[in-house]
């Protein structure tokens, strides 16, 4: 059967049946009912890719085309900690990442197959160790696309569609799965709810029910948490997404715009039009207080008052067209992250109006984005999933509140004997501390390229420091020269190389400091390393 196509610029959608993974075999895999569950840590770890890991740059194209000393530093330090390559199904086809749900330290990633064939997967990723994510388990799902998923009180609610030619029990492809999780892991305990459409495009969870929307002719379905039965249905054409804020259920139609329902009564409270969208293109919405942020395809991002429906702001796309299209939006901690397809990932800061922070320097297309906690997850189709960490100040270090925030150029250069102190979150291109200079930074700081402490210079770092890029052909370096001192109270992550020239000094303060070095360490004569610290990669021996 032909399937209806729903995209994040390109995405095709459709479902599954899960199996238990308790069977013992050499590969730690269980195969049953078309499901292959892989728990083998060795094989799963091979899908983690660190090629593009390290400090990310944010460029605001309205002020600067590249990072230079005249461009202002920003207050959102970002580090890409890993990419997860997409799984390959049992027929040798590469799947595409399209959706992410988060519960605490676990991220659940949905994959689907582009084109007419049905095939999907779900990954479970653990980010409890902030710089060493783990792919814990992966389930391949035959004859099925997984379109969206969300976590709900120990369950995973999964949207999708299944090839009805491969399942005689189905009349229509659209389905919703309610899966009971075990300590966050996938299980074979689930219930399938059959819907009247070709594809379930999105799901959301409420207090006593969960909700699903379908495309094409389209409906919003209310499904009981206890019985897993449909209790109410409202027909709305061309539904793309559903989201819940407080007692409001919000749906987005590509042709009819936004509908807002009261959750308890399931009655329509408000409706208003948005930009008409291209056919069969999946979009998302999110909330920023009383603002509703709507991804509107080639028309960019629309910002609406959720109570009145009035449009507050339009954020257009430069060179909109082709794969430059606003696919998804996610709001977290005062920032809005917008996936613009081939145009990349944009970041906006909340306020009376959203203000552009800039475009994040990641590779590949941004087809979906979800931000939760300290992380940003970007789905890139066949490019898999990017895991980005926001470096936030540790509240335990509150003794620097008298220092000002850094608001100057991307390159921080201290002249000889100059003394400067800063706090907060700072993202820089480079740091150079010259002879006798003393730089103090309390909070979180990232340095995309070189950090140099020249002879007699001091850098007092309290909080967190991330520097450089992972294993580049021209490695980024942190260089400490003769009698220069790096003093650390907190954590340091060096993605590139560390060069300790003769007489260089590192001193760790307190009992909880750590250093992680992914590159090469060059240690010349007379180097002094003092204090208590955890050398996570054992590079300072």
FENRA-V497292 format. One record per pair of residues at least 6 apart in sequence whose C-alpha atoms are under 7 Angstrom apart, sorted by the first residue. I is the first residue (numbers start at 1). J is the second residue. Records with the same first field share a line. If there is no record, write none. Layout:
I=J, J
//
This chain:
1=163, 164, 165
2=116
3=116, 198
4=198, 199
5=11, 12, 13, 280
6=12, 13, 280, 281, 282
7=280, 281, 282
8=281, 282, 283, 327, 367, 368
9=281, 323, 325, 327, 341, 367
11=114
12=112, 113, 114, 115
13=112, 145, 146, 147, 160, 161, 199
14=118, 144, 145, 146, 147, 160, 161, 162, 173, 199
15=144, 145, 146, 160, 161, 162, 175
16=141, 142, 144, 162
17=33, 35
18=35, 187, 188
19=32, 33, 35, 187, 188
20=30, 187, 188
21=29, 30, 37
23=30
27=40
28=38, 39, 40
29=36, 37, 38, 39
30=36, 37, 38
31=37
34=141, 142
35=139, 140, 141, 142
36=139, 140, 141
37=138, 139, 140
38=137, 138, 139
39=136, 137, 138
41=136
44=135
45=135
47=84, 85
48=82, 83, 84, 85
49=82, 83, 84, 85
50=82, 83, 470
51=470
52=470
53=80, 81, 82, 469, 470
54=79, 80, 81, 468, 469, 470, 495
55=78, 79, 80, 446, 447, 448, 466, 467, 468, 469
56=78, 79, 80, 360, 361, 448
57=360, 361, 448
58=358, 359, 360, 361
59=65, 66, 67, 358, 359, 360
60=357, 358, 359
61=358
63=71
64=71
67=410, 429
68=410, 411
69=409, 410, 411
70=409
71=409, 410
72=407, 408, 409, 410
73=407, 408, 409, 410, 426, 427, 428
74=426, 427
75=425, 426, 427
76=390, 425, 426, 427
77=390, 391, 425, 426, 427, 445, 446
78=388, 389, 390, 391
79=388, 389, 390
80=387, 388, 389
81=131, 387, 388, 389
82=386, 387
83=384, 385, 386, 387
84=384, 385, 386
85=383, 384, 385
86=94, 95, 96, 97, 382, 383, 384
87=94, 95
88=94, 95
89=140
94=382
95=111, 112, 113, 120, 382
96=111, 112, 113, 381, 382, 384
97=109, 110, 111, 112, 379, 380, 381, 382, 384, 385
98=110, 111, 367, 368, 379, 381
99=109, 110, 148, 368, 379
100=107, 108, 109, 110, 149, 370
101=107, 108, 109, 149, 150, 151
102=108, 151, 372
103=151
105=126, 127, 128
106=124, 125, 126, 127
107=124, 125, 126
108=122, 123, 124, 125
109=122, 123, 124
110=121, 122, 123, 146, 147, 148
111=120, 121, 122, 146
112=119, 120, 121, 145, 146, 147
113=119, 120, 145
118=143, 144, 145, 162, 163
119=141, 142, 143, 144, 145
120=140, 141, 142, 144, 145, 146
121=139, 140, 141, 146
122=138, 139, 140
123=137, 138, 139
124=135, 136, 137, 138
125=133, 134, 135, 136
126=133, 134, 135, 136
127=133, 134
143=162, 163
144=161, 162, 163
145=160, 161, 162
146=159, 160
147=159, 160, 201, 202
148=158, 159, 160, 201, 202, 203
149=156, 157, 158, 159, 203
150=156, 157, 158, 203, 204
151=157
152=205
154=180, 181
155=178, 179, 180, 181
156=178, 179, 180, 181
157=177, 178, 179
158=176, 177, 178
159=175, 176, 177, 200, 201, 202, 203
160=174, 175, 176, 199, 200, 201
161=173, 174, 175, 198, 199, 200
162=173, 174
163=173
164=170, 171, 172, 173
172=195, 196, 197, 198
173=197, 198, 199
174=194, 195, 196, 197, 198, 199, 200
175=192, 193, 194, 195, 200
176=192, 193, 194
177=190, 191, 192, 193
178=190, 191, 192
179=189, 190, 191
180=187, 189, 190
181=187
193=228, 229
197=214, 218
199=214, 215
200=212, 213, 214, 215
201=213, 214, 215, 240, 241
202=212, 213, 240, 241, 242
203=211, 212, 213, 242
204=210, 211, 212, 242, 243, 244
205=211
206=244
208=224, 225
209=222, 223, 224, 225
210=222, 223, 224, 225
211=220, 221, 222, 223
212=220, 221, 222
213=219, 220, 221, 239, 241, 242
214=220, 239
215=237, 238, 239, 240
216=237, 238
217=237, 238
218=235, 236, 237, 238, 239
219=233, 234, 235, 236, 237
220=233, 234, 235, 236
221=230, 232, 233, 234
222=230, 231, 232, 233
223=229, 230, 231
224=230, 231
237=253
238=253, 254, 255
239=252, 253, 254
240=252, 253, 254, 282, 283
241=251, 252, 283, 284
242=250, 251, 252
243=249, 250, 251
244=250
247=262, 263
248=260, 261, 262, 263
249=260, 261, 262, 263
250=258, 259, 260, 261
251=258, 259, 260
252=258, 259
254=276, 277
255=276, 277
256=273
257=272, 273, 274
258=271, 272, 273, 274
259=270, 271, 272
260=268, 269, 270, 271
261=267, 268, 269
262=268, 269
272=309
275=296, 299
277=296, 297
283=295, 327, 328
284=294, 295, 327, 328, 329
285=292, 293, 294, 295, 328, 329
286=292, 293, 294, 329, 330, 331
287=293, 331
288=331
290=305, 306
291=303, 304, 305, 306
292=303, 304, 305, 306
293=301, 302, 303, 304
294=301, 302, 303
295=301, 302, 326, 327, 328, 329
296=302, 326
297=325, 326, 327
298=320, 321, 325, 326
299=316, 317
300=315, 316, 317, 325, 326
301=314, 315, 316, 326
302=313, 314, 315
303=311, 312, 313, 314
304=310, 311, 312
305=311, 312
323=341, 342
324=340, 341, 342, 343
325=340, 341
326=339, 340, 341
327=339, 340, 341, 367, 368
328=338, 339, 368, 369
329=336, 337, 338, 339, 369
330=336, 337, 338, 369, 370, 371
331=337, 371
332=371, 372
334=349, 350
335=347, 348, 349, 350
336=347, 348, 349
337=345, 346, 347, 348, 369
338=345, 346, 347, 369
339=345, 346, 366, 367, 368, 369
340=366, 367
341=365, 366, 367
342=364, 365, 366
344=359, 365, 366
345=359, 360, 366
346=358, 359, 360
347=356, 357, 358, 359
348=354, 355, 356, 357
349=355, 356, 357
364=380, 383
365=380
366=378, 379, 380
367=379, 380, 381
368=378, 379
369=377, 378, 379
370=376, 377, 378
371=377
374=389, 390
375=387, 388, 389, 390
376=387, 388, 389
377=385, 386, 387, 388
378=385, 386, 387
379=385, 386
391=444
392=425, 444
393=424, 425, 443, 444, 463
394=443, 463
397=463
400=423, 442
401=423
403=421, 422, 423
404=422, 423
405=422, 423, 424
406=422, 426
410=428, 429, 430
411=428, 429, 430, 431
412=430, 431, 432
413=431, 432, 433
414=432, 433, 434, 437
415=433, 434, 437
416=434, 435, 436, 437
417=435, 436, 437
418=437, 438
419=437, 438, 439
420=438, 439, 440
421=439, 440, 441
422=440, 441, 442
423=441, 442, 443
424=442, 443, 444
425=443, 444, 445
426=444, 445, 446
427=445, 446, 447
428=446, 447, 448
429=447, 448, 449
430=447, 448, 449, 450, 451
431=450, 451, 452
432=451, 452, 453
433=452, 453, 454, 457
434=453, 454, 455, 457
435=454, 455, 456, 457
436=456, 457
437=457, 458
438=457, 458, 459
439=458, 459, 460
440=459, 460, 461
441=460, 461, 462
442=461, 462, 463
443=462, 463, 464
444=463, 464, 465
445=464, 465, 466
446=465, 466, 467
447=466, 467, 468
448=467, 468
449=467, 468, 476
450=468, 476, 477, 478
451=477, 478, 479
452=478, 479, 480
453=479, 480, 481, 484
454=480, 481, 484
455=481, 482, 483, 484
456=482, 483, 484
457=484, 485
458=484, 485, 486
459=485, 486, 487
460=486, 487, 488
461=487, 488, 489
462=488, 489, 490
463=489, 490, 491
464=490, 491, 492
465=491, 492, 493
466=492, 493, 494
467=493, 494, 495
468=476, 477, 494, 495, 496
469=476, 495, 496
470=495, 496, 518
471=496, 519
475=496, 497
476=496, 497
477=496, 497, 498, 499
478=497, 498, 499
479=498, 499, 500
480=499, 500, 501, 504
481=500, 501, 502, 504
482=501, 502, 503, 504
483=503, 504, 505
484=504, 505
485=504, 505, 506
486=505, 506, 507
487=506, 507, 508
488=507, 508, 509
489=508, 509, 510, 513
490=512, 513, 514
491=513, 514, 515
492=514, 515, 516
493=515, 516, 517
494=516, 517, 518
495=517, 518, 519
496=518, 519
497=519, 520, 521
498=520, 521, 522
499=521, 522, 523
500=522, 523, 524, 527
501=523, 524
502=524, 525, 526, 527
503=525, 526, 527
504=527, 528
505=527, 528, 529
506=528, 529, 530
507=529, 530, 531
508=530, 531, 532, 533
509=531
510=532
511=532, 533
512=533
513=532, 533, 534
514=533, 534, 535
515=534, 535, 536
516=535, 536, 537
517=537, 539
521=539
//
